[in-house]
Amino acid sequence: MKIIMLGAPGAGKGTQAQMIADKYGIPHVSTGDIFRENVKNGTELGMEAKKYMDQGALVPDELTVRILLDRVAQDDCKNGYVLDGFPRTIPQAEVLDKAIKELGDKIDYAIDVEVPDENIIRRMSGRRACLSCGSTFHIEHVPPKKEGICDRCGKELILRDDDKEETVKNRLDVYHKQTQPLIDYYTGQNILKTVDGTADMMDVFTAITEILGE
């Protein structure tokens, strides 16, 4: 079972990807993690990617796909995998499709965790983080016992730059321009499935397992 997770930043697709991986015994393959691991281990592909990263340039799609294929060729992926963070654009999806097809394989499902922008802005701008111990809270859903203070270590909670409303809006704009077209792309391949990401986390997961089959 080979799955691609889609959804705007803050939609919760990473959490769902990990839950799918745990339930079905397949790896959660995050492109960010693969890059970091290859660079850390000094692999040939990692060193090639590092040249671009050191210059602040984007890693070319072909190289990203090569690193991805290297990961999914490992033994733990033989029964499938959940891709999180790639593809982000139509050209990336096309390069990935071509590469997977050449291996005689295909993607089974593209699952879109759909959440309206206003919900995401409220969800992310309500986050508060403790830089001291790494704990996270939410002013509505998981508030700290004392406002602005971490329950765990007693240090101050902050609103990270990434979670500020303006930053979130900018990230959503980029998502709609670059990644939203993938919805149409995978609809055309008859593999797109959409779930309501505004529901409770476990209800979203139940909807996904109904699609995948238990």
C-alpha positions as CSV (number, residue, x, y, z in Angstrom):
1,M,0.0,0.0,0.0
2,K,1.7,3.2,-1.2
3,I,0.1,6.4,0.0
4,I,0.8,10.1,-0.6
5,M,-0.5,12.5,2.1
6,L,-1.8,15.9,0.9
7,G,-3.0,18.9,2.8
8,A,-2.1,22.5,3.8
9,P,0.5,23.2,6.5
10,G,-1.2,22.7,9.8
11,A,-3.9,20.4,8.4
12,G,-2.5,17.5,10.5
13,K,-1.3,15.3,7.6
14,G,2.0,14.4,9.3
15,T,0.2,13.2,12.4
16,Q,-2.2,11.1,10.3
17,A,0.7,9.8,8.2
18,Q,2.4,8.5,11.4
19,M,-0.8,6.9,12.6
20,I,-1.3,5.1,9.3
21,A,2.3,3.9,9.4
22,D,1.8,2.5,12.9
23,K,-1.5,0.8,12.2
24,Y,-0.4,-0.8,8.9
25,G,3.2,-1.5,9.7
26,I,4.6,0.6,6.9
27,P,7.2,3.4,7.1
28,H,6.3,7.1,7.4
29,V,8.6,8.6,4.8
30,S,9.2,12.3,5.3
31,T,11.4,14.0,2.7
32,G,12.8,16.4,5.3
33,D,13.9,13.4,7.4
34,I,15.5,11.7,4.4
35,F,17.5,14.7,3.5
36,R,18.8,15.2,7.0
37,E,19.7,11.5,7.3
38,N,21.6,11.4,4.0
39,V,23.5,14.5,4.8
40,K,24.3,13.3,8.3
41,N,25.5,9.9,7.0
42,G,27.5,11.6,4.2
43,T,26.0,9.5,1.5
44,E,26.8,10.3,-2.1
45,L,23.2,11.5,-2.7
46,G,23.3,13.5,0.6
47,M,26.5,15.2,-0.4
48,E,25.0,16.1,-3.8
49,A,21.9,17.6,-2.1
50,K,24.1,19.4,0.5
51,K,25.8,21.4,-2.3
52,Y,22.4,23.0,-3.2
53,M,21.3,23.4,0.5
54,D,24.5,25.1,1.4
55,Q,23.9,27.7,-1.3
56,G,20.3,28.2,-0.1
57,A,19.1,26.7,-3.4
58,L,16.3,24.2,-3.9
59,V,17.3,20.6,-4.4
60,P,16.4,19.7,-8.0
61,D,13.3,17.5,-8.4
62,E,15.3,14.7,-10.1
63,L,17.7,14.5,-7.2
64,T,14.9,14.6,-4.6
65,V,13.2,11.7,-6.4
66,R,16.5,9.8,-6.5
67,I,16.9,10.2,-2.8
68,L,13.3,9.2,-2.2
69,L,13.5,6.1,-4.4
70,D,16.7,5.1,-2.6
71,R,14.7,5.2,0.6
72,V,11.6,3.3,-0.6
73,A,13.8,0.6,-2.1
74,Q,14.9,-0.4,1.4
75,D,13.4,-3.6,2.9
76,D,11.1,-2.0,5.3
77,C,9.2,-0.4,2.4
78,K,8.4,-3.7,0.6
79,N,4.8,-3.7,1.9
80,G,4.3,0.0,1.2
81,Y,5.0,3.4,2.7
82,V,3.3,6.8,3.5
83,L,4.9,9.8,1.7
84,D,4.7,13.0,3.6
85,G,6.1,16.3,2.2
86,F,6.5,15.2,-1.4
87,P,5.4,15.8,-4.1
88,R,4.6,19.5,-3.6
89,T,4.2,20.5,-7.2
90,I,3.0,19.0,-10.5
91,P,6.5,18.7,-12.0
92,Q,7.6,16.8,-8.8
93,A,4.5,14.5,-9.1
94,E,5.3,13.8,-12.8
95,V,9.0,13.0,-12.1
96,L,7.9,10.7,-9.2
97,D,5.2,9.0,-11.3
98,K,7.7,8.3,-14.1
99,A,10.3,6.9,-11.7
100,I,7.9,4.7,-9.9
101,K,6.4,3.4,-13.2
102,E,9.9,2.5,-14.4
103,L,10.1,0.2,-11.4
104,G,6.8,-1.4,-12.4
105,D,5.0,0.2,-9.4
106,K,2.3,2.8,-8.7
107,I,0.8,5.0,-6.0
108,D,-2.4,3.5,-4.6
109,Y,-3.9,6.5,-2.8
110,A,-3.4,10.2,-2.5
111,I,-5.2,11.3,0.7
112,D,-6.1,15.0,1.1
113,V,-6.7,16.1,4.6
114,E,-9.0,19.1,3.9
115,V,-9.1,22.0,6.3
116,P,-10.4,25.6,5.5
117,D,-7.7,28.3,5.7
118,E,-9.4,30.1,8.6
119,N,-9.3,26.9,10.7
120,I,-5.6,26.5,10.0
121,I,-4.9,30.1,10.9
122,R,-6.8,29.7,14.2
123,R,-5.2,26.3,14.9
124,M,-1.6,27.5,14.3
125,S,-1.7,31.0,15.7
126,G,-3.1,29.5,18.9
127,R,0.0,27.3,19.4
128,R,2.4,28.2,22.2
129,A,5.8,26.6,22.6
130,C,8.3,26.2,25.4
131,L,11.8,26.8,24.1
132,S,13.3,25.3,27.3
133,C,11.7,21.8,27.3
134,G,10.0,21.6,23.9
135,S,6.5,21.2,25.2
136,T,3.7,22.7,23.1
137,F,0.2,24.0,24.1
138,H,-2.8,25.6,22.4
139,I,-4.6,28.5,23.9
140,E,-8.0,26.9,23.0
141,H,-7.5,23.2,22.8
142,V,-4.6,22.4,25.2
143,P,-4.2,25.5,27.4
144,P,-1.5,25.6,30.0
145,K,-2.7,25.6,33.6
146,K,-1.2,29.1,34.0
147,E,-1.4,31.5,31.0
148,G,1.9,31.9,29.3
149,I,3.7,29.4,31.5
150,C,4.8,25.9,30.7
151,D,3.2,23.2,32.8
152,R,6.2,21.0,32.6
153,C,9.2,23.3,33.4
154,G,7.6,26.6,34.5
155,K,9.4,28.6,31.8
156,E,7.7,31.2,29.5
157,L,5.6,30.0,26.5
158,I,6.1,31.9,23.2
159,L,4.3,32.2,19.8
160,R,6.9,31.0,17.3
161,D,7.5,33.0,14.2
162,D,6.3,30.1,12.0
163,D,2.9,30.2,13.8
164,K,2.3,33.9,13.5
165,E,-0.8,34.7,11.5
166,E,1.0,36.6,8.8
167,T,3.5,33.7,8.3
168,V,0.7,31.1,8.3
169,K,-1.2,33.1,5.6
170,N,2.0,33.4,3.5
171,R,2.6,29.6,3.8
172,L,-1.1,28.9,2.8
173,D,-0.7,31.2,-0.3
174,V,2.3,29.2,-1.4
175,Y,0.4,26.0,-0.8
176,H,-2.6,27.1,-2.9
177,K,-0.4,28.1,-5.7
178,Q,2.0,25.2,-5.8
179,T,0.4,22.2,-4.1
180,Q,-3.4,22.6,-4.6
181,P,-3.1,21.7,-8.3
182,L,-2.1,18.2,-7.1
183,I,-5.7,17.7,-6.0
184,D,-6.8,17.8,-9.7
185,Y,-3.7,15.8,-10.8
186,Y,-4.5,12.9,-8.6
187,T,-8.3,13.2,-9.2
188,G,-7.5,12.6,-12.8
189,Q,-5.7,9.4,-11.9
190,N,-8.7,8.3,-9.8
191,I,-6.6,7.8,-6.7
192,L,-7.5,11.0,-4.7
193,K,-9.5,10.5,-1.5
194,T,-10.6,13.4,0.7
195,V,-11.2,13.5,4.4
196,D,-12.6,16.2,6.6
197,G,-9.6,17.4,8.6
198,T,-11.7,19.7,10.9
199,A,-13.1,16.6,12.7
200,D,-11.5,15.1,15.8
201,M,-8.1,13.6,15.1
202,M,-9.3,10.0,15.8
203,D,-12.4,10.6,13.6
204,V,-10.1,11.7,10.8
205,F,-8.1,8.6,11.2
206,T,-11.2,6.4,11.2
207,A,-12.3,8.0,7.9
208,I,-8.8,7.2,6.5
209,T,-8.8,3.6,7.6
210,E,-12.3,3.2,6.0
211,I,-10.8,4.3,2.7
212,L,-7.7,2.1,3.1
213,G,-9.6,-0.9,4.4
214,E,-8.9,-2.4,7.8
